[in-house]
Amino acid sequence: MHLSRFPRVKLCHAPTPLEKMSNLSKKLGGPTLWIKRDDCTGIATGGNKVRKLEFLMGEALAQGATHVVTQGAVQSNHVRQTAAVAMMLGLKCTALLEQRVQTNDPDYLEGGNVLMDHLMGIDIEYRPAGTDMNAAMAEVAARLTVAGETPYVIPGGGSNPVGALGYAAVALELVNQANEMGLRIDRIVHATGSAGTQAGLVAGLVMINARIPVLGIGTRRAREAQEQAVFDLANATTKLMGGPAVPREAVEANCDYVGAGYGIPTDSMAEAVMLLARTEAIFLDPVYSGKGMAGLIDLIRRKSFAAEENIVFLHTGGQVGLFGYSDFLNRAAA
C-alpha cells in the first residue's frame, strides 16, 4: 500500500493517540475497550474529515483549484473541517448546508459548527431537506467557473475513493501502533454515515491483510443501504490503490441505533455521551460518535462480544456539535 503515489497535504497531528479506557471497561464489565483519538487530528478542533482532506486537498491543489465547494447538514463537522483547511491553504470555500433536521432551535441553527463556519467567513448557502446535493454542488461549481474560479467539488463527508485513502492510511497507522504496544485488536467499532471512514478502514485493512473486523454503527441509512454504500466505496478505493477486491463479508453495519433519523438525538446517545465524560473525561458528539458509542455499549450489555476481546472504538470527533444540542443534553444531564 504505497500512498505516496497520491497527491497529499499533510494536515493531521498524527499518529493520533490509541488509549485504553480502563474506567469504562470496568464500568461495563465486558471486553477491554480502547479508543483511537481521531478527535485529536488538529485544525479547527479536529475530527476524522481532516484525514480525508489530506488527499482531497492534495488533489485540489494538484489541479490548480482556487475554490472548494462542499456540502453537509447544518451542523456538519465535515463542512467545518473543510472550511478550516481551505482557509489554511488560501482557497475560497462555499458550503451548501442542507436543512436535514427540522428544528427552530437557535442553538442548532446558529451555534456549534455553524458558528465556527461563520467565524471563518466562508460562503454559506442553504438548501431544503431532500435536495439533490450533488446536483446543487455541480450548479455552484458551474457558476464559479463562469466567474473565473477553478472549483474543486468535495462530496458530503469527503466520501469518495480519494477521500477514503485517508482512512486506508489510518488502518496502517493503527496496526503499527498496536504492534508497537503488543496489542491484539479483535475488532474496530465506529460511527458510519457517509461511508468514507468505514470504507477506507476496510480497504486499508484488506490491503495489509490485517484480518481485523470493522463494525460500523449507522447514523442515517438502513443496514442494507449502508453496507452497500460502504462495500461499493471500499472496492473503489482498493481499485484506486491497485489492490484486491474487498470481500462482501468484510463490510458490517448495525443501524439499530439511528433513532428517529439523522441528527435527531436519542436517550441512548445522551447516556453514552455522559458515560464517556464521567468515566474517561472524553467528549463524544451527538450525531456520530455518540450514537456509535451508544451502539457499542448496548452490544456489550447484550454480551455480543467475548470478555477477552480488545475492541478499539474510533472517535471521529465532532464535539463542537454538542453546543448545537445543549437544551436536550442539559435536560438529560439534570
CORSULVEN-V485554 format. One line per field, one symbol per residue. psi: psi as a letter, one per 40 degrees, with the letter a starting at -180 (. if undefined). Layout:
BEGIN
psi=???
END
This chain:
BEGIN
psi=ggeeeihihhdigiiiihihgddddddefbihhihhgeefeihfeaidddddddddddddddefiehhhaiaidfhddddddddddddefiihhhhhhgdhhiehddddeabdddddddefihhhiiiieigddddddddddddddeeigihhhihefgidddeddedddddddddddddefhhhdihhihhceeddddddddddddefdfhihhhhieciiddddddddddddddddddefaiihideehhihfeedaeihehiidddddddddddedefhhiiedcdddddddddddddefeiideihhhhhheaeddedeefddddddde.
END
